[in-house]
């Protein structure tokens, strides 16, 4: 935000002296601080802030912008990356430097593991298997439709696959009832246990890859 110093003009009815140099203020501009008047030069010598960017004094007549106890001249308050002015604009502080929102997102915001673009402020972010995705980037590897809020299966050969594509392409019918076997629930990794219902017994097989279910089905059919 911007800070301003109130400057007064002394007139003939005032008989005051500078708190620092004790010289008269008659006919001079002065600044009040803690209820005491100071000549402009005395005030700048004693109390003026140092600009965080150019390291020079911010004079009384200069625009003084402050954030997190740091100060800038008005023309020094600019994005650390693109150098566009940030006066009266939204900005982000990072390690005592100021950035416009666009540059901050490009430099420091988490990036989607699919498109490699940063996540915009307040945008949705989906995490799966230690990776982050935009909602529009987390797609079924077969039909290419978004699956961020839908059931899916992680196929080791194809990646994340929606439930419909999983059933159409990799589903295995029960050898007894010919219905699609409920082998893997959505969002279950493919190296888990598969179950087939045959008569009144439950046969359980463990598979290194889901494609092995095809071999298991053929073996059961032969028996």
C-alpha positions, -999 to 999 in steps of 0.1 A, spaced: 0 0 0 11 36 -4 21 57 26 19 95 26 35 122 49 15 152 58 34 184 48 24 217 63 31 253 53 42 276 81 25 310 83 30 342 101 9 333 130 30 302 138 61 306 160 76 271 159 110 257 155 123 224 139 126 197 166 159 186 151 179 217 141 159 241 163 157 267 135 126 286 128 99 271 105 86 305 95 82 305 57 92 269 54 74 236 47 76 212 75 65 177 85 48 167 118 60 135 135 50 125 170 35 159 174 68 177 167 75 197 136 106 191 114 121 209 84 117 187 53 154 181 50 157 173 87 128 149 85 143 131 54 176 128 71 162 113 103 131 93 92 129 87 55 127 51 43 152 34 19 138 20 -13 141 -18 -14 150 -17 -51 173 12 -58 186 16 -22 182 53 -22 162 75 2 125 80 -5 120 117 -2 90 134 14 76 144 -21 81 109 -35 54 82 -36 62 57 -9 48 22 -14 52 -3 15 45 -40 19 58 -64 45 78 -36 61 96 -30 29 95 3 9 97 13 -27 96 45 -48 65 45 -69 85 41 -101 106 13 -85 76 -8 -75 76 -32 -104 76 -69 -111 109 -85 -104 106 -106 -136 89 -86 -163 95 -52 -148 59 -40 -154 47 -14 -129 27 -28 -100 13 5 -88 -24 0 -81 -22 -36 -93 -24 -70 -76 10 -85 -68 26 -114 -49 56 -112 -25 82 -140 -28 115 -139 -9 113 -101 -5 107 -96 -42 74 -85 -58 59 -102 -89 28 -97 -110 4 -126 -107 12 -139 -142 50 -140 -136 45 -155 -102 24 -183 -116 50 -190 -143 79 -190 -120 66 -206 -88 31 -221 -91 29 -259 -92 27 -272 -127 4 -299 -142 23 -331 -149 4 -336 -181 5 -302 -199 34 -287 -178 14 -254 -175 11 -238 -140 -21 -240 -120 -40 -207 -121 -50 -192 -88 -82 -208 -74 -82 -234 -102 -90 -271 -95 -60 -294 -90 -63 -332 -90 -36 -354 -75 -31 -391 -82 0 -413 -78 20 -383 -66 12 -363 -98 -9 -332 -102 -33 -325 -130 -57 -298 -143 -92 -311 -145 -91 -309 -183 -58 -328 -184 -67 -358 -163 -82 -379 -192 -91 -415 -199 -62 -427 -220 -86 -445 -244 -116 -422 -250 -98 -390 -240 -127 -378 -218 -122 -361 -184 -122 -386 -155 -113 -363 -126 -146 -368 -109 -155 -402 -123 -145 -438 -114 -114 -450 -132 -89 -479 -132 -51 -475 -134 -41 -499 -162 -4 -506 -161 -1 -507 -199 -25 -479 -208 -26 -457 -177 -58 -442 -162 -88 -456 -179 -125 -447 -173 -148 -475 -160 -166 -478 -193 -135 -481 -214 -120 -505 -188 -151 -528 -190 -153 -526 -228 -116 -532 -235 -104 -553 -205 -135 -567 -188 -136 -605 -183 -170 -623 -182 -176 -649 -156 -172 -684 -171 -204 -695 -153 -229 -667 -157 -213 -649 -186 -217 -616 -168 -190 -591 -165 -169 -601 -136 -165 -575 -109 -128 -581 -106 -115 -546 -99 -133 -517 -84 -128 -483 -98 -97 -465 -85 -81 -499 -75 -46 -506 -87 -44 -535 -112 -20 -557 -92 -47 -566 -67 -66 -598 -64 -92 -609 -89 -122 -631 -80 -143 -654 -102 -176 -669 -91 -178 -706 -102 -207 -726 -89 -206 -722 -51 -168 -718 -48 -147 -686 -51 -114 -689 -70 -89 -663 -62 -59 -655 -85 -32 -629 -81 -19 -613 -113 13 -593 -121 -7 -575 -149 -44 -572 -156 -39 -587 -190 -31 -620 -173 -69 -623 -166 -74 -633 -202 -51 -663 -197 -69 -672 -164 -102 -671 -182 -89 -695 -209 -75 -718 -183 -108 -720 -164 -127 -726 -196 -105 -755 -204 -112 -771 -170 
